[in-house]
Amino acid sequence: MKVVGLFLVMSLGAANAFWFFRNSETTATADGRPVDDTCEAYGEAGSCEFFDCFEQRLPCGRDFYMQRFGNHYCNRFESNMESFTEAGQEFLVNSRQCVTRRLLEYYRRDYVNCHDLEHDAIDMIGPCYTENGFCEIIGDNAEQFLNVFDISDLFDAGAGKLWRELLGLARHCGGQALTQFMSAAASQLSPLRALFGDKK
């Protein structure tokens, strides 16, 4: 397991380094496109449609947060919603609304640095998750989260930030929640164990 863990850490670091040096200077501008009332309403409501209309006004491209992570994971959570417990579903709705409402500040700007926007957006996940009871629901929903944050995403450039955020939240919760989360993560990593061996 130590070999697999080291491999994952190195993979996360390499992916993030590539992403940083490639994308750190990209800026999106509104170019006269006005703030849209409907898009603001999507942001207030926590709708997945907010990520698309944000991108339409301030287009960073599909390699950045709005399309690559925000819209992508929002729709994956929506598709998998029924697999979560009732408390888990309530958490997903409230935490998503928390994130999109915080992103409205950026949507109303005339330009954004796409790299900084992605970091700021991912930094919003922690507070929005903890404020809405992540530690209370993660134990019973660990496998469901890891089905959404698929292990294959680990190797996408920049995706390591999301994994580190999720693992950091699980560590923050501690106790049984952390145990259940790590157990679910271990089952997700089983293909890598078969490939590299589970050496201790």
N, C-alpha and C positions, 0 to 999 in steps of 0.2 A: 504493500500500500504506500510506503514511503516513496518508492520509485514513481508510482502513478501520481502522487501528490506533487513531487518535484516537476514532473513532466507538465502538469496542469499549470503550475506557477510560471514556468518558462514560456508556455504557450500564451498565457494571458499577457505576460510582459512583452513578448515579441509582437503580438497582435496590436497591443495598444501603442507601442513605439512606432510601428508602421503607420497606424492611423494618425498619430500626432504629427509626425513630420510631413505627412502627405496633405493634411487638411487644416492645419492651424491658421492659415491666412484667408480662408474663404469668408466672404461677407455677402449677405443677402440684403437687397434694398427693395423698398416698396415701389419705387419708380412711379409714384403718383397713384398707386392703387389704394383706395380708401379703406379705412376700417369698416368692416361689414357687420351690421347689427345681428344678422343671423349667425355669423361666426362667433360673435361675442356671446350670443345665447347658447351656442354649443359649448363654449368654454365654461360658462356659468353652470350648465347642466351636467358637465362631465361626459359629453357625447364623444364617441370616437371620431365623428365627422369633424371635430375641431382640428385635428391634426392635419387633415387634408386642406381645410380652408386657411389654416395658418400658413401652410406651405405655398398655397396659391398666392398669398400676399407677400410673403418673404421667402422666396424659393432658395433653399440651401441645396436641394438635390437629394436624390435617393440614398446617398451615402451618409446622410446626417440624421439627427435625432428624430425630426418630425415623421419622416417616412421609414427610416431604418429601424427605429426603436418605438417611438410613440405610437404611430398608427399600427405598426406591425403587432406589437404586444397588446395593445388595446383590443384589437380584433381577435387575437388569440384568447385573451381572457374572456371576451364576450362569447366566443364559440364554446369555451370550456366551462362557462358559468355554472351550468347545472351539475357539474361534477363536484363543486365545492359544497360544503355544509351551508345551512341557512345563514349562520353567523359569518361564514367566509364570503358568501355572496354579498351580504350587507357591507362587509369590509371593502370588497372590490369596488362597489358603487361609490362609497364615500371617499376612499383613498384616491380613486381616479378623478373624482370631482375636485378634490383638494389640489391635485397636480395641475389640472387644466385651468382652474381658477388662478393659480399662481403664474401660469404661463401667459395669462391675458396681458400682463404688464409688458411682456416682450412682443406680443402680437400687435400692440398699439404703437410700437416704435416704427420709425421710418427705415431703420436698418439694424441688423444684428450681425455680430461675428458668429458664424455657424459653429465654430469649435467651442467658443465660450458658452453659447446657448446650450450645446449638448452637455457640457459639464454642469452648468447650472440646473438644467432639467433633471439630470440624474441625481444631483444633490438634493433635489426636492423630494425624491422618493422616500428617503429615510424619515424626515419629519412627518410627511403625510402618512406613512405606514404606521409609525409609532403613535401618532395622535389619534389614529382610527382603530387601534386595538390589534395590531399585527401580532403581538406576543400572545394574545388570548386565542388567536385562531390558527396560528401556524402549525401547532402540534397536530391538529386534526385535518390539516389541509396541506401538509408538506409535499406529499406525492402530487397533488393537484398543481401546486406551484411549479414543481420541477417538470411536470408535463408541459406547462406553458413555456417556461424557460428551458427549452430543449437543450440537451448536452451538445448537440451539433452546433448550436449558436456560439458555443465557447470559442470556436476557432474563427469566427468572423472578426475582422478588424474592429476594435473598439468595444466589442461585446463584453470583454473582461470587466469593465467598469460596472456593468449591471450585475454580473455574478458576484463581484466583491461587495457590492451594496447589499445584495440579498444575504450573503454569508455573514456580513457584518451585523445585519439586523438579527439574524438567528443567534449569533453570539451574544448580542445585547440582551436578547430574551433569556438565554441560558436555560439551565435545568432540563426538564423533560422536552420542552419545545426544541431545544438545540439537539438533543439526542435523536428525536424523531426526524428532524430535518436532515441531519447527517446520515441517518440510516437510509432515508429516501434518496439522498444524493449518491450514496454508495451504490445503490441499485442502478442508478442512472449511469454510473461509471463502469458497470460490469463489462461492457464491450472493450474498454481500455484495459481492464484487468486481464482479460483473455489475451489481448495483444501483447502486453508488456510483462505480464506475470504479477502476482500479488506477493511481492517480496517484503519481508519485514526486517 
